[in-house]
Amino acid sequence: MELNDFIENFADQFDETDISEIQPDTEFHELDEWSSLTAMGIIAMVKTQYGKTITGKEIRGCSTVEDLFNLVAGK
């Protein structure tokens, strides 16, 4: 699993946020478009793309996109 691929998949969950705004150090909770519905999309994306199950609580425990990547990657 590559970080850049994960960022691309993560960015696909947003309709109005440009992918250039999403970097490894982006604090995704601060994005205007972030919502509980987006979090559900991230949970579904992780399950289908990476075969891993994560929870809303685990997402809330992450600050940046890279934190979330590390969670999914098991780092």
GUMARRO-684033 format. One record per atom (N, C-alpha, C, O, CB): x, y, z; residue in three letters. Coordinates in steps of 0.1 Angstrom, whole numbers, plus 5000, padded with zeros to 4 digits. Glycine has a CB too. Example, Ala and Ser with C-alpha at 12.3 -4.5 7.8 and 13.67 -1.06 7.14 Angstrom:
<nodes>
513249435078ALA/512349555078ALA/513249675078ALA/514249675085ALA/511349555090ALA/512849785071SER/513749895071SER/512950005079SER/513450115080SER/514149945057SER/
</nodes>
This chain:
<nodes>
500849885000MET/500050005000MET/500950125000MET/501850145008MET/499050005012MET/500650214991GLU/501450344989GLU/500650464995GLU/499450464993GLU/501850364975GLU/501350555001LEU/500750675007LEU/500050754996LEU/498850794998LEU/501750755014LEU/500650774984ASN/500050854974ASN/498750794969ASN/497750864966ASN/501050864962ASN/498750654967ASP/497450584963ASP/496350604974ASP/495250634970ASP/497750434961ASP/496750594986PHE/495850614997PHE/495250754997PHE/494050774998PHE/496450585011PHE/496050854995ILE/495650994994ILE/494651014983ILE/493651084984ILE/496851094992ILE/494950954971GLU/494050954960GLU/492650894963GLU/491650954960GLU/494650884948GLU/492650784969ASN/491450714973ASN/490650794984ASN/489450804984ASN/491750574979ASN/491450854993PHE/490850945004PHE/490251064997PHE/489051095001PHE/491950985014PHE/490851124988ALA/490351244981ALA/489151214973ALA/488251304972ALA/491451304972ALA/489051094968ASP/487851054960ASP/486551064969ASP/485451064963ASP/487950914955ASP/486651064982GLN/485551064991GLN/484951214992GLN/483851224998GLN/485851015005GLN/485651304986PHE/485151444987PHE/484651494973PHE/485251464963PHE/486351534992PHE/483551564973ASP/483051614961ASP/483551744957ASP/483851774945ASP/481551624962ASP/483851834966GLU/484151974963GLU/485652014967GLU/486052114963GLU/483252064970GLU/486251924975THR/487651954979THR/488651904968THR/488551794964THR/487951884993THR/489451994964ASP/490451964953ASP/491551874959ASP/491951884971ASP/491152094948ASP/491951774951ILE/492951674956ILE/494251744960ILE/494951694969ILE/493251574945ILE/494551854954SER/495751924958SER/495751984972SER/496852004978SER/496052044948SER/494551994978GLU/494452034992GLU/494751925002GLU/494951945014GLU/493052094995GLU/494751804997ILE/494951685006ILE/496351635004ILE/496751574994ILE/493951575002ILE/497151655014GLN/498551615015GLN/498751525027GLN/497851515036GLN/499551735016GLN/499851455029PRO/500051365041PRO/499851445054PRO/499351385063PRO/501451305040PRO/500251565055ASP/500151645067ASP/498751725068ASP/498651805078ASP/501251735069ASP/497851695059THR/496551765060THR/495751715072THR/495651595074THR/495751745047THR/495351805080GLU/494451775092GLU/493051765086GLU/492351865085GLU/494551875104GLU/492651645083PHE/491451625075PHE/490151665083PHE/489151695076PHE/491351475071PHE/490151665096HIS/489051705104HIS/488751855101HIS/487651905104HIS/489251685119HIS/489751935097GLU/489652075095GLU/489152115081GLU/488852225078GLU/491052135097GLU/489052015072LEU/488552045058LEU/487052085059LEU/486252025067LEU/488651915049LEU/486652185051ASP/485352235052ASP/484352125049ASP/483252125054ASP/485152345042ASP/484652035040GLU/483751935036GLU/483651805045GLU/482851725043GLU/484151885022GLU/484551805055TRP/484551685064TRP/483251685072TRP/482851785077TRP/485751695074TRP/482751565073SER/481451535081SER/481451395085SER/482251315081SER/480251575072SER/480451355093SER/480251215097SER/479951135084SER/480351015084SER/479151205107SER/479251185075LEU/479051115062LEU/480351085055LEU/480450975049LEU/478051195053LEU/481251175054THR/482551155048THR/483251045056THR/483950965049THR/483351285048THR/483251055069ALA/483850945077ALA/483350805073ALA/484050715072ALA/483650975092ALA/482050795071MET/481450675067MET/481950625054MET/482150505051MET/479850685067MET/482150725045GLY/482650695032GLY/484150645033GLY/484550555025GLY/482650815023GLY/484850705042ILE/486250655044ILE/486250515050ILE/487050435045ILE/487050755054ILE/485350485059ILE/485350355065ILE/485050245054ILE/485650145053ILE/484250345076ILE/484050285045ALA/483650195034ALA/484850185024ALA/485050075019ALA/482450245027ALA/485550295021MET/486650285011MET/487750195017MET/488350115009MET/487150425009MET/488050215029VAL/489150125035VAL/488749985035VAL/489549895032VAL/489350175050VAL/487449955037LYS/487049815037LYS/487149755023LYS/487649645021LYS/485549805042LYS/486649825013THR/486649774999THR/487949774993THR/488349684986THR/485649854991THR/488749884995GLN/490049894988GLN/491149824995GLN/492049774988GLN/490450044987GLN/491149815008TYR/492249755016TYR/491849635024TYR/492749575030TYR/492849865025TYR/490549595024GLY/490149485032GLY/490349495047GLY/490449395054GLY/490849365027GLY/490349615052LYS/490549635066LYS/489249705072LYS/488549785065LYS/491749725069LYS/489049685084THR/487849745091THR/488449845101THR/489249815110THR/486949635098THR/487949975100ILE/488350075110ILE/487050135115ILE/485950125109ILE/489250185103ILE/487150195127THR/485950255133THR/485950405133THR/487050465131THR/485850195147THR/484850465136GLY/484750605137GLY/485650655148GLY/486350765147GLY/483350655139GLY/485750585159LYS/486550615170LYS/488050625166LYS/488850715170LYS/486450525182LYS/488450525158GLU/489850525153GLU/490150645144GLU/491250695144GLU/490150395145GLU/489150675135ILE/489350795126ILE/489450915135ILE/490351005132ILE/488150805117ILE/488650935145ARG/488751055154ARG/490051055161ARG/490451165164ARG/487551045164ARG/490750945163GLY/492050945169GLY/493150985160GLY/494251005165GLY/492250805175GLY/492850995147CYS/493851035138CYS/493751185135CYS/492651245135CYS/493750965124CYS/494851255133SER/494851395130SER/495051425116SER/494351515110SER/495951475138SER/496051355110THR/496351385096THR/496051265087THR/495751165091THR/497851425095THR/496051295074VAL/495851185064VAL/496951075066VAL/496650965065VAL/495851245050VAL/498151115069GLU/499151015071GLU/498950935083GLU/499250815083GLU/500551085072GLU/498350995094ASP/498050915106ASP/497050805102ASP/497150695106ASP/497451015117ASP/496050845094LEU/495050755089LEU/495650645081LEU/495250525082LEU/493850825082LEU/496550685072PHE/497250585063PHE/497950485072PHE/497950365070PHE/498250655054PHE/498650535082ASN/499450445091ASN/498550355099ASN/498850235101ASN/500250535101ASN/497350395103LEU/496350315109LEU/495950205100LEU/495950085104LEU/495150395113LEU/495650235088VAL/495150135078VAL/496350035074VAL/496049915073VAL/494650205066VAL/497550095073ALA/498650015069ALA/499249925081ALA/500049835079ALA/499750105064ALA/498749955093GLY/499149875104GLY/500549915109GLY/501249835115GLY/499149735101GLY/500850045107LYS/502250095111LYS/502150155125LYS/503150205131LYS/502750195102LYS/
</nodes>
